[in-house]
Amino acid sequence: MVITWIVRIILILSIILLFLLAIDLMIYALSSIGLGAARELIKVAEIPFISLFIGLLTTALIQSSSTVTSIAVAMVASGTISLNMGIFVIMGANIGTTLTSDIISLSYITSKNKFRLALSAGVVHDFFNILTTVIIFPLEYYYKILSGSAMYITHFLGVKTPTPDMIVTKPVYSIIKPLTDGIANLVGNDWIVAIIGILLLFAAIKLFSRYSYKLLIGKSKDKLQSYIFSNPFKSFSWGVLFTGALQSSSITTSLTVPLVATRKVSLSDVFPFVMGANIGTTITALLAAIFKSEAAVSLAIAHLVFNLIGVLIFLPFAQIRNFPVMLAKKFGMLASDNRLIGFFYIILTFFLIPFLLIYLSR
């Protein structure tokens, strides 16, 4: 019995490592392909509304909100764009980073019921970030609520003047990084590396769904509910903790998709965990920026305040908290009836609409 459990746990850990490798391969390839374009796009961030869509598009293209945040911070520090515009870019990056969960939900497209649940789990993160942006964008635009509070806190901390070479770095996974570099060097083509990453991602999710069932049946499933998802505030806290430890909201929120798709956890229970992940993902940038410069700290704090406001709006009150969940469920039902809707939603939201708006503005 003990040996069986040990084997199951090793299998799950191996699958999670495969998942991390797939994500890292995608980030490596897409960053190499789109990093130059991302820098050029952010340079034209002069209009708040367009800056938001630049953050969204560049994050979707290179699949790393940390990279986009780093570029924005460096440009704010060097005076290429203003702190205010950098904040709008980060708002967009907050939405763009949810694409990973949406892509993972497509791996369930062959099963109508699982696809409905998986897509709902994916887009609930989208809707939360979109709704938060809709609320906070005008407050920042008219009243500078984020930039004002971030600058006040930064000055209170007594951070030094910005330096042009400042950048927020994303810590690398010591186990995954050598594997990613080895595969990338062996293949030698960024597009093929990206395809390998996507295929491994789908394989990891399928394996996770299959073997997590064996791990989470019976009492262990009850323990999952009891220890992590038993109430909104506990679920939120675990979301902060796991994401702060793994330093990637894409990973922690994506792992909830198969749990919802296979009915191990309900969407309502997962949503607070997703909100916690939004807070946890700001910790790395904040810790990295705190020793850097005023611009780095201001942007990191603005990112944290943005997500905190969203959490304070949606987490405490059940009726408000259920609104994004309800929208996600309705969208999942709609897309399960016509599965092309899921593809069109991803293409329109993350690529076509932002690209057209940016192109027309230029």
Long-range contacts (C-beta under 8 A, 24 or more apart in sequence): 8-211, 8-214, 8-215, 9-215, 11-211, 12-208, 12-211, 12-212, 12-215, 15-204, 15-207, 15-208, 15-211, 16-204, 16-208, 16-255, 17-175, 17-176, 18-200, 18-203, 18-204, 18-207, 19-201, 19-204, 19-205, 19-208, 19-251, 19-254, 19-255, 20-173, 20-176, 20-251, 21-176, 21-179, 21-180, 21-200, 22-197, 22-198, 22-199, 22-200, 22-201, 22-203, 22-204, 23-63, 23-100, 23-197, 23-201, 23-248, 23-250, 23-251, 23-254, 24-173, 24-176, 24-177, 24-179, 24-180, 24-197, 25-180, 25-183, 25-184, 25-193, 25-194, 25-196, 25-197, 25-200, 26-63, 26-194, 26-197, 26-198, 26-201, 27-62, 27-63, 27-64, 27-67, 28-180, 28-184, 28-190, 28-193, 28-197, 29-184, 29-190, 29-191, 29-193, 29-194, 29-197, 30-61, 30-62, 30-63, 30-64, 30-190, 30-194, 31-62, 31-63, 31-64, 31-67, 32-190, 33-61, 33-62, 33-190, 33-191, 33-194, 34-58, 34-61, 34-62, 35-62, 35-67, 37-61, 38-62, 38-67, 38-68, 38-71, 39-71, 41-358, 42-68, 42-71, 42-72, 42-75, 42-81, 42-89, 43-75, 43-80, 43-81, 44-358, 44-362, 45-81, 45-85, 45-86, 45-88, 45-89, 46-81, 46-85, 47-361, 48-84, 48-85, 48-88, 48-137, 48-140, 48-141, 49-88, 49-357, 50-357, 50-358, 50-361, 51-81, 51-85, 51-88, 51-89, 51-92, 52-88, 52-89, 52-91, 52-92, 52-133, 52-137, 53-92, 53-353, 53-354, 53-357, 53-358, 54-89, 54-92, 54-354, 54-358, 55-88, 55-89, 55-90, 55-91, 55-92, 55-93, 55-94, 55-95, 55-96, 56-92, 56-93, 56-95, 56-96, 56-350, 56-354, 57-92, 57-96, 57-350, 57-351, 57-354, 57-355, 57-358, 58-89, 58-92, 58-93, 58-96, 59-92, 59-93, 59-95, 59-96, 59-97, 59-99, 60-96, 60-99, 60-350, 60-351, 60-354, 61-351, 63-99, 63-100, 63-250, 64-97, 64-170, 65-93, 65-94, 65-96, 65-97, 65-249, 65-250, 65-281, 66-168, 66-170, 66-248, 66-284, 66-285, 67-170, 68-93, 68-96, 69-93, 69-168, 69-285, 69-299, 69-303, 70-167, 70-168, 70-169, 70-170, 71-167, 72-299, 73-166, 73-167, 73-168, 73-289, 73-295, 73-296, 73-299, 73-300, 74-164, 74-165, 74-166, 74-167, 76-162, 76-295, 76-298, 76-299, 77-162, 77-163, 77-164, 77-165, 77-166, 77-293, 77-295, 77-296, 78-162, 78-164, 79-164, 83-147, 83-150, 83-151, 83-295, 83-298, 83-299, 83-302, 84-140, 84-144, 84-147, 86-295, 86-299, 87-140, 87-146, 87-147, 87-150, 87-299, 87-302, 87-306, 88-137, 88-140, 90-299, 90-302, 90-303, 90-306, 91-133, 91-136, 91-137, 91-140, 91-306, 92-133, 92-354, 94-129, 94-132, 94-133, 94-278, 94-303, 94-306, 94-307, 95-126, 95-129, 95-130, 95-133, 96-350, 97-249, 97-250, 97-281, 98-122, 98-123, 98-125, 98-126, 98-129, 98-253, 99-346, 99-350, 100-250, 100-253, 100-254, 101-125, 101-126, 101-250, 101-253, 101-254, 101-256, 101-257, 102-126, 102-342, 102-345, 102-346, 102-350, 103-198, 103-201, 103-346, 104-201, 104-202, 104-205, 104-254, 104-257, 104-258, 105-257, 105-261, 105-342, 106-342, 106-343, 106-346, 107-201, 107-202, 107-205, 107-206, 108-261, 109-339, 109-342, 112-336, 113-336, 114-261, 114-262, 115-261, 115-332, 115-335, 115-336, 115-339, 115-342, 116-332, 116-333, 116-335, 116-336, 117-260, 117-261, 117-263, 117-267, 117-332, 118-257, 118-258, 118-260, 118-261, 118-332, 119-331, 119-332, 119-335, 119-336, 119-342, 120-260, 120-267, 120-328, 120-329, 120-331, 120-332, 121-256, 121-257, 121-259, 121-260, 121-261, 121-267, 121-270, 121-328, 122-257, 123-327, 123-328, 123-331, 123-332, 123-345, 124-267, 124-270, 124-271, 124-274, 124-324, 124-325, 124-327, 124-328, 125-253, 125-274, 125-277, 126-349, 127-324, 127-327, 127-328, 127-331, 128-271, 128-274, 128-275, 128-278, 128-310, 128-314, 128-324, 129-278, 129-310, 131-310, 131-314, 131-323, 131-324, 132-306, 132-307, 132-309, 132-310, 132-313, 132-314, 135-309, 135-310, 135-313, 136-306, 136-309, 136-310, 146-302, 146-305, 146-306, 147-298, 147-302, 149-301, 149-302, 149-305, 150-297, 150-298, 150-299, 150-301, 150-302, 150-305, 151-298, 153-297, 153-301, 154-294, 154-297, 154-298, 154-301, 155-294, 157-290, 157-297, 159-290, 159-293, 159-294, 159-297, 160-293, 160-294, 161-293, 161-294, 162-293, 162-294, 162-295, 162-296, 163-292, 163-293, 166-292, 166-293, 166-295, 166-296, 168-285, 168-288, 168-289, 168-292, 168-296, 168-300, 169-288, 170-247, 170-284, 171-247, 171-284, 205-254, 205-257, 205-258, 208-255, 208-258, 209-258, 209-261, 209-262, 212-258, 212-259, 212-262, 212-264, 213-262, 213-264, 216-264, 221-264, 224-264, 224-265, 225-265, 225-269, 228-273, 229-265, 229-266, 229-269, 229-270, 229-273, 232-272, 232-315, 232-318, 232-321, 233-272, 233-315, 235-269, 235-270, 235-271, 235-272, 235-273, 235-276, 236-272, 236-273, 236-275, 236-276, 236-311, 236-315, 237-276, 238-273, 238-276, 239-272, 239-273, 239-274, 239-275, 239-276, 239-277, 239-278, 239-279, 239-280, 240-276, 240-277, 240-279, 240-280, 241-276, 241-280, 242-276, 242-277, 242-280, 243-276, 243-277, 243-279, 243-280, 243-281, 243-283, 244-280, 244-283, 244-284, 245-280, 247-281, 247-283, 247-284, 248-281, 249-277, 249-278, 249-280, 249-281, 252-277, 252-280, 253-277, 267-325, 267-328, 267-329, 268-322, 268-325, 271-321, 271-324, 271-325, 272-315, 272-321, 275-310, 275-311, 275-314, 275-315, 276-311, 278-307, 278-310, 278-311, 279-304, 279-307, 279-308, 279-311, 281-307, 282-307
